[in-house]
Amino acid sequence: MNKRIRLNKVQVEGKAYFHIIYPNEYGIKQLLKQLPDIRWFAPMKWVIIPHSKYHMQMVFRQFKGIAWVDAAKAFEGENDNSNTFDGLRNRYEREQKHLSHFDALQAVLNRLEGLRYSLNTARSYMSCLSLFFDTFKHCEPKDIERLEIEKFLLGLVREKNIAASTQNQYINAIKFYYEHIEQRDSQYYHVSRPIKPDQLPKVISKDEVSRILKVVKNAKHLALLSCIYSAGLRVSEVCKLKVSDIDSNRMIINISGGKGKKDRISLLAEFTLKVLRDYFKIYRPNDYLFPGERPDLPYSTSSVRKLLAKYAFMANIGKKVNPHMLRHSFATHLLEDGVDLRYIQTLLGHSSSKTTEIYTFVSTKNLKRMVNPLDSIGL
């Protein structure tokens, strides 16, 4: 086979994708269109697909016997860009020649770090501003008119059909640049803030959690996933756990600097303690409870998402499972077991009880007590 397709890892709108480089042939293009979740990223003229082993396998399967798929760079730099501001800064320095207004981007990153914004927020803002600056690459940011910015924001909705949360990220990122870097007064753009969809949290049953954990044979993966579910942790929180955060005497896990820079404690299950001890005997972590390839850096959140998706597939769970679903499931299962919402709110680190109350809408505890009228009419 002389035809070659290359997969490169890229960041688009704060998420990881494969950039697919392919021969300009009709047959190849038609096969590409059949891949799941394939999309066109117009600003860079890229064909991209989500960065996951499942999607990579689908590319290999689609072109088996037709073209050679080169994935040598598909997972390049998996750990060095994900977990520190320095890693993020280094990545943008390597991409400098492809970026418009590089100095402005670096100024934003430095300001975000100085104000102690989370790394996830920094990634999101940098991705949004990269596209914004690229759209106005022939114009200095200070000279961009407000109407042009509003037109840009409206175009994201009309032409790219971005989600409401993504639109808010763009608005916040642009406001941050003009207010913190250009030192302007609070900025307002005449673009309606999108109404956030009133979506219920997605959960899985206790049986499905059990099936997932039973297929995990890797001690590190089992300990990590057990911590997420049994303590209701966010994926960023489990990756930042330190060895010293596990308190086996009080049977708690200490979460430091969670969302909103808040500290809290959560539950340490007997099962989780057992698998953690088995994990300790093999891996001997020193600082981070779950270190990455380098012991001085934590496990990457993207790796956690991939391994959970893999194990859910192996367990024949008929839905996409992500780490936040385990957190939602933890809260829902506690509620169904009779735990007061106020305690669940504390364990999850919610500032408002209204945030926690959403789990009452997905709990089936009271629904199971009801007799469906169709079952009571004697058919």
Residue, then its C-alpha position, 0 to 999 in steps of 0.5 A: m500500500n502506497k497510500r498513507i494516512r497520518l494522525n496527529k494530536v491537536q487541541v481544538e476548542g479546549k479538547a484533544y482531537f486527531h488531525i487526519i492528514y490524507p491523500n486527496e482522493y475521492g474514495i478516501k474522502q468518502l470513507l472518511k465521511q463514514l467515521p464516527d464523530i468526524r468533523w471539519f475545523a474550518p479555521m485551520k482547514w483540518v479534518i478532525i476526530p476525537h482523540s481516543k483509542y476507540h476512534m483511532q481503532m475505527v480509523f485503522r478498521q476503515f482503511k485496513g487494506i486500503a491505506w497505511v495509517d501512521a499513528a506515530k505522533a497520535f499520542e505524542g506529548e501525552n503527559d508533558n502538556s497536560n498538567t502544569f502551566d509550564g507544560l501548557r506554555n511550552r506547547y504554545e511556544r512550540e506552536q508559535k509560528h502557527l499562532s496569531h498574536f502569540d505575545a498576547l496569548q502568552a500575556v493571558l497565560n501569565r496573567l491566568e497563572g498569576l491570578r491562580y486560575s485553574l489549569n482547565t480554565a487556562r486551557s479553555y481560555m487559550s483555545c478560545l483566544s487562539l481562534f479569536f486572534d486567528t480570525f483577526k490575524h491582520c488586526e491588532p487586538k486593541d483595534i478590534e471593534r466591539l461590533e466585530i467581536e459581537k459578529f464573531l461570537l454570533g458566527l460561532v453560534r450560527e456557523k459552528n453551532i457551538a454548545a451554550s457552555t462553549q459560547n460562554q467560554y468564548i465570551n469569558a475568555i475575550k472579556f478576560y483579555y480586554e479587562h486584564i491585559e488591555q486594562r479596559d473597564s468591564q466589557y459588555y457584548h450585545v450577544s445574549r448569554p445562552i440559557k444553559p440547558d436544564q439537563l439531568p445528570k447521567v448516572i449508571s446503576k450500582d450493578e453497572v459500577s460493579r461490572i466495570l470494576k470487576v473487569v479491571k485487572n490493573a491495580k492502579h486503574l482499579a484503585l483510581l476508579s474506586c476512588i472516583y466512585s466511592a468518594g464522588l471525586r471530579v477527575s481533576e481531583v483524583c489526579k491531584l490526590k497526594v498519598s498523604d490525602i488518604d486517612s485510613n484511621r478516620m476512613i476519609i479522603n482529603i480533597s485539597g483545592g477542589k473546584g472553587k479552590k475549596d477543601r473538603i473531605s469525602l468517604l473512604a470505602e473499605f473496598t477502596l482502602k483494600v485496593l489502595r493497599d494492593y496498589f501501594k505494594i506494587y507501585r510505591p507512590n511517593d507524592y502523587l497518589f496516582p503519578g503519570e509517566r513522570p513521578d513528579l507529575p500527576y496522572s493525566t485526566s485524558s488518560v483517566r477518561k480513556l481507561l474508563a471508556k475502555y473498561a465500560f466497553m469491556a463490561n458491555i455497558g451500553k452507553k458512553v461512561n465518563p468519570h463525571m458519571l461516576r461522581h453523579s452515580f455516587a451522589t444518586h446512590l447515596l440519596e437512594d440509600g437514604v442519606d440526607l441531601r445536606y450531607i451529600q452536598t458537603l461530600l460533593g463540595h457544592s456551594s448551593s443545595k440547589t445544585t445537589e437537589i438535581y439528584t432527586f430527579v434521577s433517583t428511582k427510589n420513590l418511583k419504585r414504590m409507585v404502581n404504574p396505572l397501566d399495571s393496575i387496570g387488570l389487562 
